């Protein structure tokens, strides 16, 4: 007994030490980004001193808010507004469309359902790069608009699959009770299913927002007008100007990451519930 307990303590201490090191390695880039956004550009990449909180100011953020590049007619808030509008439409529209599609696959009976669902599953493994060029020609008349950055991403095969698997494991007893009370399929979905599906809605919202907010390839293909750029595309233009102002680039990066952090913190409880529930069922 006396030898087992010290071994357990040593094992637990070693596990915690490994976790602390791994956490520090993962947090280091975020800390470096945040700290560099407050430092003069000459000190951001200055070796180890770049990690020291010295000579901090808000000058980099003031520079980003004033203007971005000389070719653009807009400023930071215009690019932020573009990204917010695109992500909002994609997330909200995607929740409505994909949730209804997933529910129809999980609960409703209609001709050809299995074949259509098989096509949806196949679309999950199709990389976007393989359809980007055909999609570009299909939507060629909408180039340099926000619409072309929204519409193709509202319906999402992976989101439909997530909703389908969640609704498939949802107890049917509550829905059957609603049907006995006279509710139809749509009424049952809105009044009964949706309130009980908050974890999967939060999960899909977070994943969709991350994908939409960080989208770079498609905006770089369909936008040449600076006023239609989202933030991820504009930061590449901004950081590519000579001479590179690393302080303002880090400030731009911090402002780009901040909305993602806010969304995750807002929905993290439901996201964790969904992941934990999937693990228990698995």
C-alpha positions as CSV (number, residue, x, y, z in Angstrom):
1,X,0.0,0.0,0.0
2,X,2.8,2.4,0.9
3,X,4.4,1.9,-2.5
4,X,1.3,2.0,-4.6
5,X,0.1,5.5,-3.4
6,X,3.4,7.3,-4.3
7,X,3.3,5.7,-7.7
8,X,-0.3,7.0,-8.3
9,X,0.7,10.4,-7.1
10,X,3.7,10.4,-9.4
11,X,1.6,9.1,-12.3
12,X,-1.0,11.8,-11.8
13,X,1.7,14.5,-11.4
14,X,3.3,13.4,-14.7
15,X,-0.1,13.5,-16.5
16,X,-0.8,17.0,-15.2
17,X,2.7,18.1,-16.2
18,X,2.2,16.8,-19.8
19,X,-1.2,18.4,-20.0
20,X,0.2,21.8,-18.8
21,X,3.0,21.6,-21.4
22,X,0.6,20.7,-24.2
23,X,-1.8,23.5,-23.1
24,X,1.1,26.0,-23.0
25,X,2.2,25.0,-26.5
26,X,-1.4,25.4,-27.8
27,X,-1.9,28.7,-26.1
28,X,1.4,30.2,-27.0
29,X,0.4,31.3,-30.6
30,X,-2.7,32.9,-29.3
31,X,-0.8,34.7,-26.6
32,X,1.8,35.8,-29.1
33,X,-0.9,37.1,-31.4
34,X,-2.7,39.0,-28.7
35,X,0.4,40.5,-27.2
36,X,1.9,41.4,-30.6
37,X,-1.2,43.3,-31.4
38,X,-0.3,45.8,-28.7
39,X,3.4,46.1,-29.4
40,X,5.3,48.3,-31.9
41,X,5.9,46.6,-35.2
42,X,9.7,46.6,-34.7
43,X,9.3,44.5,-31.5
44,X,6.8,42.0,-32.6
45,X,9.3,39.6,-34.3
46,X,12.2,40.5,-32.0
47,X,12.9,37.0,-30.7
48,X,12.1,36.2,-27.1
49,X,11.2,39.9,-26.3
50,X,8.2,39.4,-28.5
51,X,6.7,37.4,-25.7
52,X,7.3,40.1,-23.1
53,X,4.5,42.6,-22.2
54,X,6.5,45.8,-22.7
55,X,5.8,49.0,-24.7
56,X,2.1,48.2,-25.0
57,X,-0.3,50.6,-26.7
58,X,-3.5,50.7,-28.8
59,X,-1.7,52.3,-31.8
60,X,-2.0,49.2,-33.9
61,X,-5.8,49.0,-33.5
62,X,-6.1,52.7,-34.2
63,X,-4.2,52.1,-37.5
64,X,-6.4,49.2,-38.5
65,X,-9.6,51.2,-37.8
66,X,-8.4,54.2,-39.7
67,X,-7.9,52.5,-43.0
68,X,-6.6,49.3,-44.5
69,X,-5.1,49.6,-47.9
70,X,-4.9,52.4,-50.4
71,X,-6.7,50.4,-53.1
72,X,-9.9,49.8,-51.1
73,X,-12.6,52.4,-50.9
74,X,-13.8,50.9,-47.6
75,X,-12.4,50.6,-44.1
76,X,-12.2,47.9,-41.5
77,X,-15.9,48.1,-40.5
78,X,-17.0,47.6,-44.1
79,X,-15.0,44.3,-44.3
80,X,-16.3,43.4,-40.8
81,X,-19.9,44.1,-42.0
82,X,-19.4,41.9,-45.1
83,X,-18.1,39.0,-43.0
84,X,-20.9,39.4,-40.4
85,X,-23.7,39.5,-43.0
86,X,-22.3,36.5,-44.9
87,X,-21.8,34.4,-41.8
88,X,-25.2,35.4,-40.4
89,X,-27.1,34.4,-43.6
90,X,-25.2,31.2,-44.0
91,X,-25.6,30.1,-40.3
92,X,-29.3,31.1,-39.9
93,X,-30.3,29.9,-43.4
94,X,-28.3,26.7,-42.9
95,X,-29.9,25.9,-39.6
96,X,-33.4,26.2,-41.1
97,X,-32.7,24.3,-44.4
98,X,-30.4,21.6,-43.0
99,X,-32.5,20.9,-39.9
100,X,-35.6,20.5,-42.0
101,X,-33.8,18.2,-44.4
102,X,-32.3,16.2,-41.6
103,X,-35.7,15.8,-40.0
104,X,-37.3,14.7,-43.2
105,X,-34.6,12.0,-43.7
106,X,-34.9,10.8,-40.1
107,X,-38.7,10.8,-39.6
108,X,-40.7,11.3,-42.8
109,X,-41.4,8.6,-45.4
110,X,-41.3,9.7,-49.0
111,X,-40.4,8.1,-52.3
112,X,-36.7,8.1,-53.2
113,X,-35.6,9.1,-49.7
114,X,-32.9,6.5,-49.4
115,X,-31.4,7.4,-52.8
116,X,-31.4,11.1,-52.0
117,X,-29.8,10.5,-48.6
118,X,-27.1,8.4,-50.2
119,X,-26.3,11.3,-52.5
120,X,-26.1,13.6,-49.5
121,X,-23.7,11.2,-47.8
122,X,-21.6,11.1,-50.9
123,X,-21.5,14.9,-51.0
124,X,-19.9,14.9,-47.6
125,X,-16.7,13.4,-49.0
126,X,-16.6,15.6,-52.1
127,X,-13.9,18.3,-51.6
128,X,-15.1,21.9,-52.4
129,X,-12.1,22.5,-54.6
130,X,-13.4,20.0,-57.1
131,X,-16.7,21.9,-57.6
132,X,-15.4,25.5,-57.2
133,X,-14.8,26.1,-60.9
134,X,-18.2,24.8,-62.1
135,X,-19.9,26.7,-59.3
136,X,-18.0,29.8,-60.4
137,X,-19.4,29.6,-64.0
138,X,-22.9,28.8,-62.6
139,X,-22.9,32.0,-60.5
140,X,-20.8,34.1,-62.8
141,X,-23.4,36.8,-63.0
142,X,-23.3,37.4,-59.2
143,X,-19.5,38.0,-59.0
144,X,-18.4,40.8,-56.7
145,X,-21.5,40.5,-54.5
146,X,-22.2,39.2,-51.1
147,X,-24.9,36.9,-52.5
148,X,-22.4,34.7,-54.3
149,X,-20.6,34.2,-51.0
150,X,-23.8,33.2,-49.2
151,X,-26.1,31.0,-51.4
152,X,-23.7,28.1,-52.2
153,X,-23.1,27.4,-48.5
154,X,-26.5,27.5,-46.9
155,X,-27.3,23.8,-47.7
156,X,-24.5,21.7,-46.3
157,X,-24.3,17.9,-46.6
158,X,-22.4,17.4,-43.4
159,X,-24.8,19.6,-41.4
160,X,-27.7,17.6,-42.8
161,X,-26.0,14.4,-41.7
162,X,-25.5,15.8,-38.2
163,X,-29.1,16.7,-37.9
164,X,-30.2,13.3,-39.3
165,X,-28.2,11.3,-36.7
166,X,-29.5,13.5,-33.8
167,X,-33.1,13.3,-34.9
168,X,-32.8,9.5,-35.5
169,X,-31.8,9.0,-31.8
170,X,-34.5,11.4,-30.5
171,X,-37.3,9.5,-28.7
172,X,-40.4,9.2,-30.8
173,X,-42.8,9.2,-27.8
174,X,-42.9,13.0,-27.5
175,X,-43.6,13.4,-31.3
176,X,-46.3,10.8,-31.2
177,X,-48.0,12.7,-28.3
178,X,-47.9,15.9,-30.4
179,X,-49.4,14.1,-33.3
180,X,-52.2,12.8,-31.1
181,X,-52.9,16.4,-30.1
182,X,-53.4,17.3,-33.7
183,X,-50.1,18.7,-34.8
184,X,-48.9,18.0,-38.3
185,X,-45.3,17.2,-39.3
186,X,-44.2,20.8,-39.5
187,X,-45.9,21.8,-36.3
188,X,-44.3,18.9,-34.5
189,X,-40.9,19.8,-35.8
190,X,-41.2,23.5,-34.8
191,X,-42.9,23.1,-31.4
192,X,-41.5,19.8,-30.2
193,X,-38.4,18.7,-32.0
194,X,-36.6,22.0,-32.3
195,X,-36.7,22.9,-28.5
196,X,-35.3,19.4,-27.7
197,X,-32.5,19.7,-30.3
198,X,-30.6,22.7,-29.0
199,X,-27.3,20.8,-28.6
200,X,-27.2,19.8,-32.3
201,X,-28.3,23.3,-33.4
202,X,-25.5,24.8,-31.3
203,X,-23.0,22.4,-32.8
204,X,-24.0,23.0,-36.4
205,X,-24.1,26.8,-35.7
206,X,-20.5,26.8,-34.4
207,X,-19.1,24.6,-37.2
208,X,-20.9,26.5,-39.9
209,X,-19.8,29.8,-38.4
210,X,-16.2,28.7,-38.3
211,X,-16.3,27.5,-41.9
212,X,-18.0,30.7,-43.2
213,X,-16.1,33.2,-41.1
214,X,-12.7,31.7,-42.1
215,X,-13.6,31.1,-45.8
216,X,-10.8,32.3,-48.1
217,X,-10.7,30.2,-51.3
218,X,-14.1,31.0,-52.6
219,X,-14.0,34.8,-51.8
220,X,-10.6,35.0,-53.6
221,X,-12.2,33.4,-56.7
222,X,-15.4,35.4,-56.9
223,X,-14.4,38.9,-55.6
224,X,-12.2,41.4,-57.3
225,X,-14.0,44.5,-56.0
226,X,-12.5,45.6,-52.6
227,X,-15.9,46.6,-51.2
228,X,-17.1,42.9,-51.4
229,X,-14.1,41.4,-49.6
230,X,-14.6,39.6,-46.3
231,X,-12.1,39.9,-43.5
232,X,-10.0,36.7,-44.2
233,X,-9.4,37.9,-47.8
234,X,-8.6,41.4,-46.8
235,X,-6.0,40.4,-44.2
236,X,-4.0,38.6,-46.9
237,X,-4.1,41.8,-48.9
238,X,-3.3,44.0,-45.9
239,X,-0.4,41.8,-44.8
240,X,1.1,41.6,-48.3
241,X,1.7,45.4,-48.6
242,X,5.2,46.7,-48.2
243,X,6.5,47.5,-45.8
244,X,4.7,45.0,-43.6
245,X,3.4,46.5,-40.4
246,X,3.5,43.4,-38.2
247,X,1.8,45.1,-35.2
248,X,-1.2,46.1,-37.2
249,X,-1.3,42.7,-38.9
250,X,-1.4,41.1,-35.5
251,X,-4.2,43.5,-34.4
252,X,-6.1,42.6,-37.6
253,X,-5.7,38.9,-36.8
254,X,-6.9,39.4,-33.2
255,X,-10.0,41.2,-34.4
256,X,-10.6,38.4,-36.9
257,X,-10.4,35.7,-34.2
258,X,-12.4,37.6,-31.6
259,X,-15.9,36.9,-33.1
260,X,-15.1,33.2,-33.3
261,X,-14.3,33.2,-29.6
262,X,-17.5,35.0,-28.7
263,X,-19.6,32.6,-30.7
264,X,-18.0,29.6,-29.1
265,X,-18.3,30.9,-25.6
266,X,-22.0,31.7,-26.3
267,X,-22.8,28.2,-27.4
268,X,-20.2,26.1,-25.7
269,X,-22.6,24.6,-23.1
270,X,-24.8,23.1,-25.8
271,X,-21.8,22.2,-27.9
272,X,-20.3,20.2,-25.1
273,X,-23.7,18.5,-24.4
274,X,-23.9,17.4,-28.0
275,X,-20.3,16.0,-28.1
276,X,-20.8,14.3,-24.7
277,X,-24.1,12.9,-25.8
278,X,-22.6,11.5,-29.0
279,X,-19.8,9.9,-27.0
280,X,-22.2,8.2,-24.6
281,X,-24.3,6.9,-27.4
282,X,-21.2,5.7,-29.3
